[in-house]
Structure formats: C-alpha cells, structure tokens
Amino acid sequence: MNRAAVAVICFVLTLSIAGVVHGEDYSKFPKGPITFICPTPPGSTGDLVGRFIGRAAEKYFKQPVVIVNKPGAGTTIGVASIARAKPDGYTVGYTPPTAMFTAPFMEKLPYHPLRDFQQIIQYTDAPFGVIVSADSPFKTFKDLIEFARKNPKKLSYGTQGTYGIADLTIRQIAKKEGGLQFNQIGFKGGTEQSAAIMGGHLDFAVGDFSYPLVEADKIRLLALLGEKRNEAYPGVPSLKELGYDRPEVPPVQVYVNIAGPKGIPEEVVRKLEQGFTQAAKDSIFLNDLKELRWTPDYKNSKEMTEYIKIHYEFYGQLLKDMGLRKY
C-alpha cells in the first residue's frame, strides 16, 4: 500500500473517530451549567419568567441554568450576546419581539433575526398594557385619548426602547386618532417605567407591568395590548375591544421564547427543546406563571422559527409604510 493510500485511510479513520466522540458528547448533553441570557433588568417580568423556566428545566437537565441579565438598547445588547455565543448549546436566552422585529430595521445591529438564531421553544406571552399612576385623572383609555386630542404634546409616555412593539402601537393609535402628539421616553424595562409613573415623571407607560403594583392600587391598568382580555384583569379591556384592530394597529402578541445561536448541533437542539418543553409543562412552573398572572403559550422549535419569519417580514413592511424604516 502506498503512502498516499495510507494517508487517506488515516484521515477517514480520524473523521470517524471524531464523529463517534462528538456523538457520545451530544448524548450526554448537558454535562455542565447552561447560561440563560435575559436582555431585561433583574426584577423585570421577563427576568422572573426566565428564572421560573430555568428553575424548572434544572430538574430535567440535571444541571444548573444560570440567569445572566444583559439589559439595554431596547434589549438588543442581550440578544446580540446570544447571537455571538459559542453554538454548543450551553448558552441560550430570550430574544424579545422588539429586538427581532423592529430594531433591525431601525439601526445597524451585529445580528440578523433570521440567520443568526436557533429557536428552541416559546413558553408564554407577556401581558402588555397601558398604565398610569393610581392618582392619575385618567380612569379609562378613552379619557387619556380625549385629553391628548385637546392638549397636543402635553402627555409623556414611556416604553422599553424606541420604535419597539409597544411604542409602535401608541404611534399607530395616535395616527388612527387623527394625529395625536405625545412625547416618548425610552426605558430599559417595565420596572423603571413603573417607578417613573409612581414618581410622577410620566403620564402613562406602555409595556410590561408589575401585577402587585396593580393589585396594591399603586398603578392603574387602562388597557391591554392583546386581542382579548386577561382573566386576571377581567375589568380591563383589550385594544381590540376599544376599536383598535388591524390594519391600523399592529397585532400585539409579546411572545417569551428561548433561542440560541445558529449552528447548534441538531441533536443538542432536540435535547434543549425536549428539556425546556418538559419544563414548560412542569406543575411548579405553571403555578409560578399563574402567580404572576401570566398564562402558558407554547410553540415548538419549528413553529417558533416560522413565527419569527412571518412577523419579521410584517414589521419590516409596517415600518416602511410608516416612513420609519432605515435598513
């Protein structure tokens, strides 16, 4: 046998052995802690539900799930960290709608929503709403709109970042109502918005909110951004009920998901999907969600990938139609 043939055989054997080794590694996944990147601040509702699912998943992975908060820039800082992570399955996280559907069309980002992520699952939706302070003169959303109509630029509102899902919703409502004028202020998350509301620094805020503050009468919930009422707040109408529906106002379903960087081996993706799916059905996790006044909403990896694609394209067109799209 000549030297070239021997070299070829050795090369093939090396690849085969490497494949076996990798296969053995994947079958034992995870062999260490999984880092879960949360792009919202500690104490935010996005942070809390991430800790809930992480704690439940530890039972199935038999490894710690470590929450790492990386808030800022409308959640794009944390999301970029997920995209940059080593694609070995040991780093996953939450990629919120604003960072996936609107920010990429407004600024240059170090990631692409469709090319740079591996979707794992969706496990719940965030109830987004319009809130005011408990002593606000606005008792209903209609009160707020009527005041804004008579007092241009007198009201300031807060959202998580600028041109995110919540901000776009208010801008579309303003347009539908004949061109209302508000002052928008961006925040890192709902916790800061609620503090600004209670401190008298904002007239209203739009986005996630703390249910204990609502139930303690510290803040008042005027409307929910979804298409139907939340059973935890039966007296609060949805925007759809108030007459704000497609195409004038974009649909608001604020999914909460788990994704990793693109390139994670298929077997590892399956193990992550299986583990987090079991966690999403865990009785303790479901009770945690209920205590937070949230409800479960599940999509598997394939369904979530398709959902991201459809809504990325939808918001790209919406921003273009609004004259806001830059990229």
C-alpha positions as CSV (number, residue, x, y, z in Angstrom):
1,M,0.0,0.0,0.0
2,N,1.5,3.3,-1.0
3,R,2.0,6.3,1.3
4,A,-0.9,8.3,-0.2
5,A,-3.4,5.5,0.4
6,V,-2.3,5.1,4.0
7,A,-2.8,8.9,4.5
8,V,-6.3,8.7,3.1
9,I,-7.2,5.8,5.3
10,C,-5.8,7.6,8.4
11,F,-7.8,10.7,7.5
12,V,-11.1,8.8,7.2
13,L,-10.5,6.9,10.5
14,T,-9.8,10.3,12.2
15,L,-13.1,11.7,10.9
16,S,-15.0,8.5,12.0
17,I,-13.5,8.6,15.5
18,A,-14.2,12.3,15.8
19,G,-17.8,11.6,14.9
20,V,-18.2,8.9,17.5
21,V,-16.6,11.2,20.1
22,H,-18.9,14.0,19.2
23,G,-21.9,11.7,19.2
24,E,-21.0,10.5,22.7
25,D,-20.7,14.1,23.9
26,Y,-24.1,15.0,22.4
27,S,-25.8,12.0,24.0
28,K,-24.6,13.2,27.4
29,F,-25.6,16.8,26.9
30,P,-25.7,18.9,29.1
31,K,-22.5,18.0,31.1
32,G,-22.3,21.4,32.7
33,P,-24.3,24.6,33.5
34,I,-26.5,26.2,30.9
35,T,-26.2,30.0,30.7
36,F,-29.6,31.8,30.1
37,I,-29.2,35.4,28.9
38,C,-32.0,37.7,29.9
39,P,-32.0,41.0,28.0
40,T,-34.2,42.7,30.5
41,P,-33.2,44.0,34.0
42,P,-33.2,42.0,37.2
43,G,-36.7,42.1,38.7
44,S,-38.5,42.7,35.4
45,T,-41.2,40.3,34.4
46,G,-39.0,38.9,31.6
47,D,-36.4,38.2,34.2
48,L,-38.8,36.5,36.5
49,V,-40.3,34.1,34.0
50,G,-36.8,33.3,32.7
51,R,-35.9,32.3,36.3
52,F,-39.1,30.3,36.5
53,I,-38.4,28.2,33.4
54,G,-34.7,27.9,34.2
55,R,-35.5,26.5,37.7
56,A,-38.0,24.0,36.2
57,A,-35.5,23.0,33.5
58,E,-32.8,22.1,36.0
59,K,-34.9,19.2,37.1
60,Y,-34.8,17.7,33.5
61,F,-31.3,18.7,32.5
62,K,-29.9,17.8,35.9
63,Q,-27.6,20.8,35.6
64,P,-27.8,24.4,36.8
65,V,-29.5,27.0,34.5
66,V,-27.8,30.3,35.3
67,I,-29.6,33.5,34.5
68,V,-27.4,36.4,33.3
69,N,-29.0,39.8,32.8
70,K,-27.8,41.9,30.0
71,P,-30.3,44.8,29.6
72,G,-30.1,47.9,27.5
73,A,-30.5,49.3,24.0
74,G,-34.1,48.1,23.7
75,T,-33.0,44.5,24.6
76,T,-30.6,44.3,21.7
77,I,-27.5,44.1,23.9
78,G,-28.5,40.8,25.4
79,V,-29.9,39.5,22.2
80,A,-26.6,40.2,20.4
81,S,-24.8,38.3,23.2
82,I,-26.9,35.2,22.4
83,A,-26.1,35.5,18.7
84,R,-22.3,35.8,19.5
85,A,-22.3,32.8,21.9
86,K,-20.5,29.6,21.0
87,P,-23.0,27.3,19.3
88,D,-22.6,24.4,21.6
89,G,-26.0,24.6,23.4
90,Y,-24.6,25.9,26.7
91,T,-25.8,29.5,26.0
92,V,-29.4,30.3,25.3
93,G,-31.7,33.1,26.1
94,Y,-34.7,35.3,25.5
95,T,-35.0,37.2,22.2
96,P,-37.9,39.7,22.6
97,P,-40.0,41.0,19.7
98,T,-38.6,44.5,19.7
99,A,-35.0,43.1,19.2
100,M,-36.2,40.7,16.5
101,F,-38.9,42.6,14.6
102,T,-38.3,46.4,14.8
103,A,-34.8,47.3,15.9
104,P,-33.1,45.5,13.0
105,F,-34.9,47.9,10.6
106,M,-34.0,51.0,12.6
107,E,-30.3,50.6,13.4
108,K,-27.3,48.5,12.3
109,L,-27.1,45.5,14.6
110,P,-24.5,42.8,14.9
111,Y,-27.1,40.1,14.2
112,H,-29.8,39.1,11.8
113,P,-33.1,37.8,13.3
114,L,-33.5,35.0,10.7
115,R,-29.9,34.0,10.1
116,D,-28.2,34.1,13.5
117,F,-30.5,32.3,15.8
118,Q,-31.8,28.8,16.5
119,Q,-35.2,28.9,18.0
120,I,-35.9,26.4,20.8
121,I,-39.4,27.0,22.1
122,Q,-41.9,29.7,23.1
123,Y,-43.4,29.0,26.5
124,T,-45.6,32.1,27.4
125,D,-46.8,35.5,26.3
126,A,-46.1,38.7,28.2
127,P,-49.3,40.7,29.1
128,F,-48.5,44.3,27.9
129,G,-50.7,47.1,28.9
130,V,-51.2,50.9,29.2
131,I,-50.6,52.0,32.8
132,V,-51.0,55.3,34.7
133,S,-50.4,56.2,38.4
134,A,-53.2,55.4,40.9
135,D,-53.9,59.1,41.3
136,S,-54.0,59.9,37.6
137,P,-57.1,61.8,36.4
138,F,-57.3,59.2,33.6
139,K,-59.8,56.5,34.6
140,T,-60.1,54.9,31.2
141,F,-58.1,54.8,28.0
142,K,-60.7,57.0,26.4
143,D,-60.1,59.7,29.0
144,L,-56.4,59.7,28.0
145,I,-57.1,59.9,24.3
146,E,-59.6,62.7,24.8
147,F,-57.1,64.7,26.8
148,A,-54.4,64.2,24.3
149,R,-56.7,65.3,21.5
150,K,-57.2,68.7,23.3
151,N,-53.7,69.1,24.6
152,P,-51.1,68.3,21.9
153,K,-47.6,67.3,23.2
154,K,-48.7,67.7,26.9
155,L,-48.5,64.0,27.7
156,S,-45.3,61.9,28.0
157,Y,-45.2,58.2,27.8
158,G,-42.6,55.6,28.4
159,T,-41.8,52.4,26.6
160,Q,-38.9,49.9,26.6
161,G,-36.7,51.5,24.0
162,T,-37.9,53.5,21.0
163,Y,-39.8,52.0,18.0
164,G,-40.4,48.8,19.8
165,I,-43.7,46.9,19.7
166,A,-45.3,49.0,22.5
167,D,-44.0,52.3,21.0
168,L,-45.3,51.4,17.5
169,T,-48.7,50.5,18.9
170,I,-49.1,54.0,20.5
171,R,-47.8,55.7,17.4
172,Q,-50.3,53.8,15.3
173,I,-53.1,54.7,17.7
174,A,-52.1,58.3,17.5
175,K,-52.2,58.2,13.7
176,K,-55.6,56.5,13.8
177,E,-57.0,59.1,16.1
178,G,-56.1,61.9,13.7
179,G,-52.5,62.6,14.5
180,L,-52.3,62.9,18.3
181,Q,-49.0,64.2,19.6
182,F,-47.1,62.6,22.5
183,N,-43.6,62.8,24.0
184,Q,-42.0,59.4,24.1
185,I,-39.3,58.4,26.6
186,G,-37.3,55.1,26.3
187,F,-36.5,52.9,29.3
188,K,-34.6,49.7,29.9
189,G,-37.6,47.8,31.2
190,G,-41.0,47.8,32.9
191,T,-39.6,48.1,36.4
192,E,-38.1,51.5,35.5
193,Q,-41.2,52.6,33.7
194,S,-43.4,51.8,36.7
195,A,-41.1,53.7,39.1
196,A,-41.2,56.7,36.7
197,I,-45.0,56.5,36.7
198,M,-45.3,56.4,40.5
199,G,-42.7,59.2,40.8
200,G,-44.8,61.5,38.7
201,H,-42.2,61.6,35.8
202,L,-44.5,60.1,33.2
203,D,-48.2,60.5,32.4
204,F,-48.5,56.9,31.2
205,A,-46.4,53.9,30.2
206,V,-46.9,51.1,27.7
207,G,-45.4,47.6,28.1
208,D,-45.0,45.0,30.8
209,F,-46.1,45.9,34.3
210,S,-46.0,44.5,37.8
211,Y,-49.2,42.9,38.9
212,P,-48.5,43.5,42.7
213,L,-48.4,47.3,41.9
214,V,-51.8,47.0,40.1
215,E,-53.4,44.9,42.9
216,A,-51.9,47.3,45.6
217,D,-53.5,50.2,43.7
218,K,-50.1,51.8,43.1
219,I,-50.7,51.9,39.3
220,R,-53.9,51.7,37.3
221,L,-54.2,49.5,34.2
222,L,-56.2,51.2,31.5
223,A,-56.0,48.7,28.6
224,L,-54.3,45.5,27.5
225,L,-52.4,45.4,24.1
226,G,-53.6,42.0,23.1
227,E,-56.7,41.0,21.2
228,K,-58.7,39.7,24.2
229,R,-59.0,40.3,28.0
230,N,-56.8,38.6,30.5
231,E,-58.7,36.5,33.0
232,A,-56.5,38.0,35.8
233,Y,-57.9,41.5,34.9
234,P,-61.5,40.9,33.8
235,G,-62.4,44.6,34.1
236,V,-59.6,45.8,31.8
237,P,-60.5,46.0,28.0
238,S,-58.2,45.0,25.2
239,L,-57.2,47.4,22.5
240,K,-59.3,45.3,20.0
241,E,-62.4,45.8,22.2
242,L,-61.7,49.6,22.2
243,G,-61.7,49.6,18.4
244,Y,-58.0,49.4,17.6
245,D,-57.5,46.5,15.4
246,R,-55.7,45.5,12.2
247,P,-54.5,47.1,9.9
248,E,-54.5,50.4,11.8
249,V,-52.8,49.0,14.9
250,P,-50.3,46.1,14.6
251,P,-51.2,42.8,16.3
252,V,-49.5,42.6,19.8
253,Q,-48.5,39.1,20.9
254,V,-45.4,39.6,23.1
255,Y,-44.0,36.1,23.0
256,V,-41.5,34.9,25.5
257,N,-39.1,32.3,24.0
258,I,-35.8,30.5,24.3
259,A,-33.3,30.6,21.5
260,G,-29.6,30.0,21.0
261,P,-27.0,31.0,18.4
262,K,-27.2,29.5,14.9
263,G,-25.1,26.4,14.4
264,I,-26.0,24.3,17.5
265,P,-25.8,20.6,16.5
266,E,-29.2,19.1,15.7
267,E,-29.1,16.5,18.5
268,V,-28.3,19.3,21.0
269,V,-31.2,21.4,19.7
270,R,-33.5,18.4,20.2
271,K,-32.3,17.9,23.8
272,L,-32.8,21.6,24.6
273,E,-36.2,21.5,23.0
274,Q,-37.2,18.4,24.9
275,G,-35.9,19.7,28.2
276,F,-37.4,23.1,28.1
277,T,-40.7,21.7,26.8
278,Q,-40.9,19.4,29.8
279,A,-40.1,22.4,32.0
280,A,-42.9,24.4,30.3
281,K,-45.3,21.7,31.3
282,D,-44.0,21.3,34.9
283,S,-46.7,21.9,37.5
284,I,-44.5,24.1,39.7
285,F,-43.6,26.3,36.6
286,L,-47.3,26.6,35.6
287,N,-48.2,27.6,39.2
288,D,-45.4,30.2,39.1
289,L,-46.9,31.6,35.9
290,K,-50.3,31.7,37.4
291,E,-49.0,33.6,40.5
292,L,-47.5,36.2,38.2
293,R,-50.9,36.5,36.4
294,W,-49.4,35.1,33.1
295,T,-50.7,32.2,31.0
296,P,-48.8,29.5,29.2
297,D,-48.5,29.6,25.4
298,Y,-46.3,27.0,23.7
299,K,-44.7,26.7,20.2
300,N,-42.0,24.2,19.3
301,S,-38.8,25.0,17.5
302,K,-40.2,24.7,14.0
303,E,-43.4,26.7,14.8
304,M,-41.4,29.4,16.5
305,T,-38.9,29.7,13.6
306,E,-41.9,30.2,11.2
307,Y,-43.5,32.7,13.6
308,I,-40.3,34.8,13.7
309,K,-40.0,34.8,10.0
310,I,-43.6,35.9,9.3
311,H,-43.5,38.7,11.9
312,Y,-40.1,39.9,10.9
313,E,-41.4,40.5,7.4
314,F,-44.7,42.0,8.7
315,Y,-43.0,44.6,10.9
316,G,-40.4,45.4,8.2
317,Q,-43.3,46.3,5.8
318,L,-45.1,48.2,8.6
319,L,-42.1,50.4,9.4
320,K,-41.6,51.1,5.7
321,D,-45.2,52.1,5.3
322,M,-44.8,54.4,8.3
323,G,-41.7,56.0,6.8
324,L,-39.6,54.9,9.7
325,R,-37.5,52.1,8.2
326,K,-33.8,52.9,7.8
327,Y,-32.4,49.4,6.9
